[in-house]
């Protein structure tokens, strides 16, 4: 799960960067770093629970915002 989240968040970070969304690039980049499998973070069971609860709305909001932004850009061209 950690590898999948790292890859998905890394891709989302790249998409946000391409769209010049600086705030989302930083938010998603930091979130990807937390889940990175190369230099794992050790939060303990309770700490990971908090990280997971924070990650869920971040991922959902970014999916909505980035997809909405892509759709709007596609319509204007």
GIDABEL-V45916 format. One record per residue. N is the residue number from 1. SS is DSSP state (h for helix, s for strand, l for the rest). OMEGA is omega as a letter, one per 20 degrees, with the letter a starting at -180 (* if undefined). D_CENTER is the distance of its C-alpha to the mean C-alpha in whole Angstrom. Layout:
N,SS,OMEGA,D_CENTER ; N,SS,OMEGA,D_CENTER
//
This chain:
1,l,a,14 ; 2,h,r,13 ; 3,h,r,13 ; 4,h,r,12 ; 5,h,r,8 ; 6,h,a,8 ; 7,h,r,9 ; 8,h,r,7 ; 9,h,r,4 ; 10,h,r,7 ; 11,h,r,8 ; 12,h,r,6 ; 13,h,r,6 ; 14,h,r,10 ; 15,h,r,10 ; 16,h,r,9 ; 17,h,r,12 ; 18,h,a,14 ; 19,l,r,14 ; 20,l,r,15 ; 21,l,a,12 ; 22,h,a,13 ; 23,h,a,11 ; 24,h,r,8 ; 25,h,r,8 ; 26,h,a,9 ; 27,h,a,7 ; 28,h,r,3 ; 29,h,r,6 ; 30,h,r,8 ; 31,h,r,6 ; 32,h,r,6 ; 33,h,r,9 ; 34,h,a,10 ; 35,l,a,10 ; 36,l,a,12 ; 37,l,a,15 ; 38,l,r,17 ; 39,l,a,17 ; 40,l,r,17 ; 41,l,a,16 ; 42,l,a,19 ; 43,l,a,19 ; 44,h,a,21 ; 45,h,a,21 ; 46,h,r,21 ; 47,h,r,19 ; 48,h,r,16 ; 49,h,r,17 ; 50,h,r,16 ; 51,h,r,13 ; 52,h,r,12 ; 53,h,r,14 ; 54,h,a,11 ; 55,h,a,8 ; 56,h,r,10 ; 57,h,r,10 ; 58,h,a,7 ; 59,h,r,5 ; 60,h,r,9 ; 61,h,a,9 ; 62,h,r,7 ; 63,h,r,9 ; 64,h,a,12 ; 65,h,a,12 ; 66,h,r,11 ; 67,h,r,13 ; 68,h,a,16 ; 69,h,r,15 ; 70,h,a,16 ; 71,h,r,19 ; 72,h,r,20 ; 73,h,r,21 ; 74,h,a,22 ; 75,h,a,25 ; 76,h,a,26 ; 77,l,*,27
//
